[in-house]
Each structure stands twice: as structure tokens, then as C-alpha cells.
Amino acid sequence: MKSSAILLSFSLFASAAAYAAQEPAPDPLSVPVLEQDGRSYSARDVLAAQAARDPSLLAAVERDPDYRALYFRSLRFLTSVQAFSDRLILDQKQVPEVGEELLLAEAGAWAADRGIKTMPAGALSAHGFEVETRARLLALQQPEYSTQELRQHMLSSVPEFFHELAVSWIRLPLFDAAEARALSQDERREQYQVLDEAANALNAGELDWETAVERLAVVPDDRAKKGYVGLLKRTMVGRYEEPLLRHAFADLGFKMPEGHLLRGPIMGEKWVYLVRIETIRVRPVVDLNLVRDRVERSLREKLLQAKLQELRSGVERRLLVPIL
């Protein structure tokens, strides 16, 4: 009798083990990374959509657990999820898709804007969501702008096209170097709020710049230089983050302002910045014909960003990355 019970227990255990062996392993890519307008999207949703341009990334993340762990914690993945979210918004708003020719053209221009030396096809493969969103929004704009429209935009910020800014900054990281990970959405918001509160205090005269730098700067070299960076040109795209340059130079007008100007907080990809424009070094020649292509690109960028913010407004989304 006892022997029969042992045999029965062994049989049940073997059956359970065999059943468990048949159960598929949990999908490591099923983890949610985005909640948007009542729906949840997984890492696989994002990577599968990317695979249309870059199938090697999905294969590497599936195959290599160590690489997957690093990638899920990275700024690159966070940026991809953000761009995937924007793509969903454009689809929901029924913004038309565009053809491959326009995608490649914008991929090349996007890379040049950031000083990235790569072929358009490579930029499109690596940054497909963002490039696609940009190309679709650019296609909504009028095909040409008149000389009057371009001159008006040029005069709205002459330093962007002709002059140099002497600037200081306070910058806070959007990544945790000690933990080798991007900051979460809430942590990014906290960094922004720290600089926003500092900007309000500086504008109100409740805080001076030197004290703000001493309290907030996290990079020793920034603190040692009292935040001073040096001369910036709008074309220094290989050295500084594109959002930093774009916002620092935007809408400075034709007449040179007096005194210091505060800009920010400005959200980049790696840092959030509070920028103080110390002086503007003026160059004598101001001629639209010398910078016509840059002025048109700048105008289209301004309209693109405004349209994207309009489409994003009212959309409830939460990024659930990095995945730790």
C-alpha cells in the first residue's frame, strides 16, 4: 500500500514536471513600456515596429540577456519609446504617411542638424520613428516660403544665423551614471523642476547666478568656471545638443538685448539646461541670401515643433522606462 502511494506521488510529480516543461517561458519583451490613452504597449510592440527598419536590434535584444538589460536601461531606448508614442499620436490624428524619398531626405537633414556623420539610410534605420514623425509633419507645411516670410523669420532671431552667444549654464543629467541607466519620467520631471525653480528665483532677484551654480552644478568643471561655457554658434551641432542650440538662439530679435538673458529649462536628450546669455558678439553682415537655406530649415523646424506640441496636447501618456 505504501509502495503504491510512493509510486502515485512520483507519477504525479513527473506529470507536473512534464507539464511545466511544456509551458512556454515568459516573454522577456512583454514588459510594458508605455501607457497612452488607456492602452498599454510592451517593449515587443516598440521593437517589432522598429524591426521594419532595423530587424537586427530585435534579434539582439531577444538573443542576449545582458545586452537586453543594458538596452532597456539606456537613453536610446527611452528616446525610442518617446518617438513611438509620437508616432501613435500621428496615426490617431490621421496625419498622412509619406514615401521613402521624403523619409530619406529628412533622415539626411536630421543627421546634418545634429552633426551626425551617417548616410540617410543609416539615420533612418537607427532613428526611424523620429525621422518618420518629422517627415510626416513637414509634409503638412507649404512647399515653399516667400522671401518676405523667410526675411521675417531671419529678423526674429538674427543671432541664430549671423552672431555668437557667450553663455553660461547649469545642467543636470538625465541619466544616472552610477547605475548606468536613463532617468525615469518622474525623475526627469524633478530635474526640470529644480531648474525651473532656480529660474524663477533668478528672475525675481531672490538668487544670484554664482550662488545658483554653486548650489546646483553637478559637474566639477561647471562649478569651477561658475557655469561659463564660452562662445556658441548655432552651427556647433557636433559639439552641443540640438535642442540646447535651438532654444538658446530662438527669437532673440534684430536689436541686441541689454543685460543677461535667461533661457530654459531646456530639455535635451542627455541633460536639462538653464542657460544665461552673457553677451552677443555681433558680426557686421546680415544678408538673407547668405543663409537662405538655414533660415528656411529653421522656420520649418519652428512650425514642426509647434504642430507636434499641438498634437501632443490632451494626450495622456506615461513612459514606463527605463526597465530595471
N, C-alpha and C positions, 0 to 999 in steps of 0.2 A: 504494500500500500504506500509506504514511504517512498519507495523507489519510483512508483508511478507518479507521485506528486513532484518529485525532483525532475523526472522526465518532462512532465507537463510544464513546469516552470521554465526549464531550459528551452522547450519548444516555443513558449510564449515570448521569451527573451529574444530568441533567434528570429522570430517573426517580426517583432518590433524593430530589431536592428536592420532586418532586410527592408522593412517599410521605410525606415529613416534613410537608408542608403538610396532609396529610390526618390526621396524628396529632393527637389532641386535646391541648390544652395541659394541663399538670399542674394538678390542682385545688388552689388555694391553701388550701382549707379541710380538706384531707385530713391535715394535720399532727396527730399525736397530742397530746392534752392531758391524758389520764387513763389510768392503768393500774390496774385494780381486779379483784381475784380472778382473775387470769390472762387478762383481756381488756383490749384497748386500745380507747379511744374517741377519735374525732377532734373537731376543732373543729366540723366539719359536723354530727356527731352531736348535740353540745350545742346548736348554733344551730338545727338542724332541730326539735329538741324544743321549744325556746323559741318557734319560729315559730307554734306553735299559739295562743300568746297575743300574740306581737309579731312578725308577719311582716316589718315594716319593718326590723328590726335585721338579719336575714339578708340582705335585699336590699341594705342599705347596705354591709355587710361584703363582699359579693360584688362590688358595683359599684365601690367606691372603694378602691384600694390604700393610699392614705395613711391613710384612716380605719381600714382593716383593721389596719394596722401599729400605730396608736395603741391601738386597742381590744384587740388581742391582748397588749399590754404593760400593760394597765390593771388596777387593783384590781377594777373592776367585773367584768371577765371572769374573773379568778381566783375571785371570790366566786361567780359563776355556775357555774363548774366544780365548786367545792366543793358547792354546792347540788344540782347534777346528780348528783354522787356519792351524796349522801344520798338522793336520790330513787330511785336504783338499789337502794340498800340496803333501802328500804321495800318496793320491788317484790319483791326477793328474799325478804324476810321475810313477804311476803304481807299487809302492812298494808293494809286496805281503802281504796279511794279514797272521796272524798266529793263531794257535789254542789256545784253552783255557788253556792247560797245560803250554805253554810258557808264556801266559799272566799272569797266577797266579805266575809263577816262578819269572817273572820280577817285579810283584807287591810286592812280599815279599822282593826282593833285593832292590827295590826302597825305600820301607819304612825303611829298615835297614840302607840304605845310609843316611837317614835323621833323624835317631833316633826316628822314629815314631813307637810306640808300638801298632800294629794292625795286625790282620790276613790278609793274602794276599787277600782274597775275599773282605775284608773291604776296603783295599787300592785300589783295582781295581774298586770297586763301587764308591768311592769318587773321584778318580783321573784317571778315565778310559781313557780319551783322551791322557793324557801324558804317562801313562803306555803303552797304545797300540802303540803309536808312537815309544817309546823306544824299545819295543819288536820287532816291525817290522824292525827297523834299526839294532838291534842286530842280527837278523836272517840273515842279509846280510853278516855278518862277518864270517870268517873261524871258524869252530867248535873248534879248538884247536890252541894254540900258543906254539911254541917250547921253551925250556929252554933258548936258546940263545935270542929269541925275548923278553922273559919276563925279562931276566937279563939286556938287553939293555934298556928296559923301566925303570926298577928299577934304573939304574945308571943315567938316565936322570934327576932324582929328588930323590936322596937318602933321603933328609929330610922328604919327604912325608910318608915314610914307617918306619923311624927309629928316626928322630930327632924332636926337638921342635923349634918353632919360637917365639921369643919375638917381638911383633908387637905393633904399634900404628896405629890409623885410624882416618880418618874424614869420617863421614857417614851422608848422607842426606836422609830423609824419602821419601818413595814412596807412602805415604798415608797422608791425611790431617786429623789430629786428631780432630781439632776444628769442621770440617764439617762432620766427620765420613765417609770419602769416600776415595777410591783409587785415585791417581793422574791420569790424562788423559795421553794419549800417548805423546802429546806435552809437558805437564808438566814434565813427566818423562825424556824426552829428554833434557829439560832445566836443570834439576838436574844433569844429566850426564855431560852436557857441563860445568857446574860450576866446577865440579871436574876435568874434562879434562883440562880446562884452568889452574887450580891450579897445576896440574901435570906438564904441560909444563913449567910453571913459576918456579916450584921447580927444575926440571931437568936442566933448563937454568941458575940456580943460581940467578934468579931475585926475589925469595921469599924463606924465611926460614920456616921450619916446624912449629915452635912455632907461628909465625905470621899467617900462613895459618890456623892452628887450631883455633886461637883466632878469626879470621875473619869469618870462615865458620861453625864451630861446632854449632849445634843447641841443643845438649843435654848438659845440665849444667855439668854433671859428666865428659863427654868427655873433655870439656874445662878445668875443674879444674885439670884433670890429664894430660893435654897437649896431649890428644889423646891416651895416653898409655892404652893398653888393658891387656897385660900380656903374658904368655906363651900359645901358641896354639899347639895342636896336631891335626893331620889330622883326628883322630878318634873322635874328640869332636863334633859329628854330632847332638847331642841333645841340644847343647848349642849355636851353631853358624849356620848360614845359609850355606847349602851345596855349593852353588856357591862361596861364600866367601872362604871357606876352599879349594875348588878345585883349584881356580885360585891363591890363595896365595901360595900354595905348588907346583904348577906345574912348571916343567922344571927348577929346581934350581941346577941341575947338581950333580956331585960327589964331586968336590972340593968346599969347602966352600967359598962363595964370601966375599970380603973385603968391609967394609963400609956398609952404608944403601942401601937398595933396595926399589924402589917404585913399587907398583903393583896397576893397575887399571886405570880408574874407573872399578869397578866390579859391575855388576847388579845382585842384589839378588831379592827376591820376595817382601821384606818389605823395604829394604834400598839399596842405591847405595853407594859403599865404595871406598875410596882411602886409600891404606894400605902401611905403611912403615915398612919394616922388619928391626928391630934394630940389632938383633944378632940371630945366630942359635946355640942352645945348642946341642952339638954333643954327641950321645951315641956310645959306642965303637964297638958294634957288628953290622955287616952288612952281613946278610945271607939271600939269596933268599928263602931258604926252610922255614924260619920263617914267611914269609909274602907272600907266593906264591899266595894264593887266592886273597889277596888285590891287588897285583901287576896286576894280570890278570883282575880284575874288573876295575882297574884304566886305564889300556890300552884300554879295550873295551869302557870305558866312553870317553876317548880321541878321539877314532875313531868315536864313535857315534856322539859326538858334532861336529866334523869336517864334517861328512856326512850331518848332519842336516843343518849346515850353507851353505853347498854346494847346497842343495835342496832349501833352502830359497832364495838364491841369484837370483835376477832378478824378484822375485815375488812382485807385487805391492799390499800392504795391508795396511789398516788403521783401527785401533781399535777405535770404537765409544763408548767406555765405560770409566768411569762409566756413568750410566744413571742417570741424576739428576732430 
